[in-house]
Amino acid sequence: LVSLQVMKMKLARAAGLLFLLQHAVAIDPTSAWSTDEPFANVTGSLDDHGVCQCSVYLPDTTFPVLKVERLEILSQTLSVKFDQELSKVSQYTKAIEIYEQKILNLTLKVEAMEKTSISYTELDFQLVKLEIAEMEKLVTQLKGSLTGSNVIVEQLYVEIKNLSLMVTELESLDKNNILAIRRQVVALQNKLEACERERNQTSGSMPHFPPGSCNHGGISNVSQPYVIQLNWRGFSYKYGAWGRDYSPLTPEKDLFWIAPLNTDGRYLEYYRLYSSYDDLLLYKNAKEYRVQYGEGSGTAVYKNYMYFNAHGSRDMSKLDLNTNTVVLRKTLPGAAYSNRFSYAGVSWQDMDFAVDENGLWVIYSTEASTGNIVISRLNETTLEVLDTWQTKQYKPSVSNAFIVCGVLYATRPVNTRKEEIFYTYDTNTGKEGRVSIVINKVMETIQSINYNPGDQKLYVYNDAYLLLYNLFFQSLPLS
């Protein structure tokens, strides 16, 4: 605007000069180009040397036509430029008024975001950012097209910049973790809907058996996986185990444990305990401990004690979770160790501890069994072997196994997203069986499966993710 005022002043001066010149010619035309007296007589004088000296004044008899033409052209050019700039100013004034209203609306939105902790979403932030970017682009064009400084445009630019910084700060702070909580709420709602659909589909056909009861005919189906979370140590810790402690006298007690192995997939060094399911989901109130050293993903917890294979040996270790001390270490007779007969795709799991309605078990192989699965029931107090069963199923051809009501269930991979329970061995009758129950999984390899009789669920460690499955049982055949 300042430059436009200067331009107007120059144009006015030029027009005034032209007017005066034309006026002078109109008043006294003879003074400019009279030809009656092309020259006049003047008086001279002699100098000291006798030389005559005189001064002659010659009038300018030529009218400055070229100057006037240039002045007229310049006047026309300035007039056109002035009209163009004036038109731009009019357009920009209207645009500024529109965007001033938009800034006001955005300011109100930002104030609402600041006052209300749950009224905005990630999409809101993106929309606001797009509007701010559009306004910033326009103001930048304004600054480039107007010569000189303009206070209004500069203030508008600063205001838009401040608004952009404010929105970015609001999005980055997110002190109450609103967006993450909303995503979790949506995920939980989807799970609830899936659970409701599953309940409606199965409630009419699947009989219910109370936890701890074995008055059924075995597993008939497995639910879809519930992805609880990634283990607390991260995606690199693909091997490990997790579950919920089972105590027959207090089956409702909550004690969740997570025992990821180190990244080598062999050493058990750290584990965590959570006293409630909510604490587990929110990663809070965790008790973390170190143990030296367990081996493999065959860990199990029973009556507040953790059982695992002692590193580099055929010894079984019993760890008191109250004191984090190994209270008992005992050799499992004849057991193969040091990755001799581990599960398919899972190294260092020579011993796999299991818990069911009858107590504590260990699944392993021996040289005498030529690598076939051996099942032993243990005394949880002394770790003495109470009874042993030999199967005909080769352990390295099985991906994992668990025990429910004295029946061993073995799994094998179907593809990268499905596992199949294909083999059973009933220790109550000594009979083997073949079944086909498909289990969906979220990652390729299952490292461990732990069954909890208190809630009849499978706790699965799947390539660093913690999965949970519901089991469905069939009725006993009518005699």
N, C-alpha and C positions, 0 to 999 in steps of 0.2 A: 504493500500500500504506500509506503514511503517513496519507493522508486516511481510509482505512478504519479504521485504529487509532483515530483521533480520533473517528470516528463511533461506534465501539463503546464508547468511554469515555463519550460523552454519553448514549448509550442506557442504559448501566449506571447512571449517576447518576440518570436519570429513573426507572428502575425502582426504585432504592433509595429515592428520595423517596416514591414511591407506596406502597411497602411500609411505611415508617415512619409515614406518615399513617394508613393503614388500621390499623396496629398500635395507634397511640395512641387511635383511636376505639374499638377493641375493648376496651381496658383500662379507660378512664374515659369512658363515654358521657355521664355527667352533666356532665363538665367542658366538653363541647362545646355541648350544647343543653338543659340542665336548665331546666324551667319552674316548679320549686317556688319559687324566689326570683328573681323577675324583676329586683329591685333590692335594695340593702342600705343601712342607716343609716350616715351618716358624720358626723364631728365637724367643725364650722366654726369661724371666728374672725372677730373684728371688726378692721377696719383703723382708721386714724387718724381717718377721717370717720364711723365708726360703722356702716360697711357690712359685712354678713356675707359672708364668702368661704369657699367650700368646694370640694373636688375630688371629682368623681364618676367612678367607673370603671365603664363599661358593658361587660359581656362580649359577645363576638361569638357570638351564638346561632345563626348561619346556617352550615351545612356548605358548603364550596366545591365544589359539584357541577360547575359549568361548567369550573372549572380542571382538575378531575380528568378530565372528559370530553376536554378538549383534550389533556391529558397522555396519555391512553390512545390517542387518534387519532394523536398525534405518535409515540408508541411503536410503533404498528402500521406507520405509514409508514416509520419508520426501519428497522424489522425487514425489511419488503419490500425496501427499497433495499439493505439490507445483503446479503440473499440474492441479489439480482440482481448486485451487484458481485462477490460471492464466486463466483458462477457464471461471470462474465466472466473473473475472474482464473484460474479453473480452465481455461477454454478457451484463454486466451492463454498460459498456462503450457505446455499441450500443443503449441500452435502454435510457441512459441519453441523448444521442444525439437526439433521437426521441422526448423525453419529453422536452428537451430544445427548440426544434422547436415548440412544442405545447404551451409551456409557452410564446414564442414570439407571436404566433397567438392569445393567450388569452389576452396578454397585448395589442395588437392592438385592440381587441374587447372592452376591458375595456376603452381604450382611446377614442374609437368611442362613447361609452356610455356616457363618461364624456362630450364630445364635443357636442353631439346631444341629445336634450331633448326629442325627440319623435321617436327615431329610435330603441327602444328596447321594449321588452314585458316581461311578467312574465316567459314565456317559455324560453327566452334567458337566464335569470338569472338561471333557473334550469339546463339548459344544461351546462353552464359554471361551476356551482357548482359540477355537476357530473364529469366533466373532472378534476377539481381540486382535488376532493376526490380520484380519481383514481391515479393521480400522487402522492398525499400525501401517499397513501398506498404503492406504489412502493418504494418511498424514505425511508419510515419507515422500509421496508424489507431490503433495502440496509444497513441502519444503524445497523440493528441487525445482519446481516450476516458478516459484516467486523469488525474484531477486531481492537481495537485502534481507533484513530480519523482519519477522512478524511475531509480535508478542502473543497473539491469540493462538496461532499455529504451534508455537513453541510450548505454550502452556498445555495445549491439547495433547501434544506428543508426550510430554512429561507425565500427564495424567494417565494416558494409556499404558505407558511403561510401568508406572506404579501399580496399576490394576493387574497387569500381567504378572508382576512379581508377587502380588498378594495371592492370586489364584494358585500359582506354583507353590508358594509356601503352605497354603492350606492343604494342597494335595499331598505334599511331601511330609508334612507333620503328622496328620491323621493319628493324633495321640490315642484315640480310643479304638484304633484298628477297625474302623467302621466298615471299610470295604472288604477286608478279609473276613470279618464276622458275617457280613451279608452273604459272601460266597459260601461260607460254611453253613449258614442257615438254609440257603438254597439247596446245598448238597444234602443236608439233613432232611429237608422236606422231600426231596426226591427219594431218599432212602426209605422214609416213612411211607410214601406212596407205594414204592416197590414192595415193602414189607406187607402193607395192607392187601395189595393184589395177591401176593404170595399166600397170605393167610386165607384170603377168600378162596384161592384155588385149592389149597391143601386141607383146609379145616374140615371140609366135608368128606375127604377121602383118606386123610392121614389120621390114624388113632393117636391119642395122646398118652404118653407114659411119664409118670412123675420122675424127676431127677433121682438117681440112685437106684432105680428099679431096673431089673433085668428080665422082667416078665414080658418079653417081646421076642419076636423072631429075627432080630438083627436089623441092620441098616437097610432101608429101602430107597432112600434118596438123600441128597445133600443140597442145601440152599445155594443161592448165588453168593459170591464172596462179598463180605463187607470190608472195604479197605479202611482200616482204622487210621493208619498213618505210616510214614517212613520212620524207621528206627532212629533214635535220637542221635546216633553217631554219623548218620548220613548214608548216601547212596553207595559209597565205596565199600560199605560193610555189608556185603551181600550174604554172608553166611551167619547163621545164628539160630536162636530159638526164642520163643516167648510163650506165655501162658498165664493161667490163673491158678493159684494154690488151691488144692482140694483137701479139706479136712472133713471126714464123715461126721464128726460131732458138731461141727459148725459149717455146714455147706454154704450158708449165706455169706460167710466172711469174704471180704474182698481184699486180695493181695495179688496184684499183677506184677509180673516180672518180665524183664527183657534182657536177653544175654547175647548180644551180637559178638561174633568172633572178630579178631583183628583182621586186617585186610588180606592177610595171607590165607584166610579161610581155615586156619588150624587152631590157633591159640584162643582160649577163653580167658580173658584178663579182667574185663569190667562187666558189671551188670547193674541194673537199676530196679528199684522196687517202688510201686505206687500203691497207696492204701485205698484208692477208690478209682472207679472207671473214669470219673470226671477229671481227676488229676492226671490220669494217663492221657486223655484226649487233649488236655490243655498244657501238657508238659510242665506241670507245676507240682511242688511238694515232693519232688523225686529224691530218693535216697540212693546215692551212687556208691558202689563199693568196688574194691579191687581184690582179685583172687589170683594166686600163683600156683600152678597154672592148670587150667582145664584144656581139654582137647576135643574138637569136633562139635557138631550141632545137636548131639543127642541128649541135651540137658533136660531135666524134669524137676518139678518142685512138688513135694508131698508133705503135708503136715508141718509146714514152715521149715523144711529142710530141702536143700538143693542137692541133686545127685548128678554127677558127671564123671566122665572118663579122665583119670589123672594123666597128665601129659607123658607121652612116650612109654606107656606101660599098659598092662592089662588090669590095672587096679581101678576099683570104683571108689569115688570120694563122696563123702557125706558132709555137707556144709551147713552149719547152723546159721540161719538168716538173722537171728537176733544179735549174734556176736560177730558174724562174718569170719568164723573160724572153722577149719576142717576138723570135725570131731571124730571122724572115722575114715580109715582108708583100708580097703580089703581087696585082695586079688580075686578076680573072677576065673575060676579054674578052666584052663584050656582055651580061653578066649583069644582070638586073633587080634592083633593090634598094629599100630603104626601104618594105617591105611592098607592093611592086607585085604580085607573084604568089606569095603565101604559100599554105600549105595551108589547106584548109577548116577553119574553127574554130580555127586556130592562127595568130596574127599574127606578123609579123617573121621568118618563117622562109623568107627568099628563097633562102638557100643551106643545103643539107642535106648534110653530109659523111657518107660511109659507108666502111666497111672490109669487105673480104671476103678470100677466099683469094688473090685476085690483087693486092691492094694497096689504095690509097686512091682514093676516088671523090668526086665532088660532083654533087648533084642540084639543078637550078635551072631557070629559065626565062629567055627573052630576049624582047625586043620583036619580033625577027624570027620567033620561033617562035609568036607571038601567044598566049603564055602556056602553051603546051604544054610538057611535061617535056623537059628536055635533060639528057643524062648525059655527063659527061666523066671520063675516067680521068686521074689526076694522077701526076706524078713527086713522091714524098713529100719528096725532098731539095730540089728547086728550085721546086716547085709549078707547073711547066710542064704545060700540057695535052697529054697524049699522044695522046688520041683522043676523038672526040665522036660521040654518037648523038642523032638527033632522033626523038621519039616523037609519036604522035597523041593522047596523053592530056593533057587540060587539067589543069594542076597545081592550080588552086584548087578543082577538084572532087574532089581526093584528100585524105584526112585525114592520111596519112603514107606513107613509103616506105623501103625498105631494099634492099640488094643481097646476094645469095648466089651465089657461083660465076659472077659476071658476069651474073646475071639480076636485073632490077629487079622487085620485088614492091610493088604499091601497094595501099593499104587505103582503105576507106570505112566510115562508121558504118551499122550496121543499126538499132540502137536505143541506149538509154543504157547497156546492159550487153553489147552484142555489136558486134564489128567484123568486117569481112569482107575477106580478101585477094581481090581481084576481077580485078586486071590484072597482067600480066607483060610484060616486054620483055627478050628474050635478046640481049645484046650479042655473043654468040658467033655468032649466026645472023642477027641483025637482024630477028627475027620478034616480033610481038606475040601475046599470048594472053589468054584469059579463063579464070579459075578461080573456084572458090567454096570458100574455106577460112575457116571461122568462128573468130574469136578472142574468147574471153570476157574481159571487163575488169571492174574493180571500181568505176571511176568513169566519168563520161560522156565525157570528152575525152582522147584520147591526144596528148601533145605531141611525143613523139619515140620512135623505134625504132632501136636500135643492135644490129647483129648481130656476134657474136664467133666467128670461125672456129675458135678454139682449143677451145671447148666446145660449139659449134653451138647457142648459145642466143640468144634475143632479150632485150635489156635495154630495158624500156619505162618511160617516165615518164608516169604516168597521173594527172593532176590532183593533183600533189604526192606521189603514192605511187610507190614503186619496185617494179616487177613484173618477174618472170623467167619465161620460157617455154622449154620444150624443143621443138626442131624434129624432125620425122620426115620422112624422104626415101623416095621410091619408087625402085625399081630401074629401070635403063635398059631400054627395050623390046628384046625379042629381035629380032635382025636376020634 
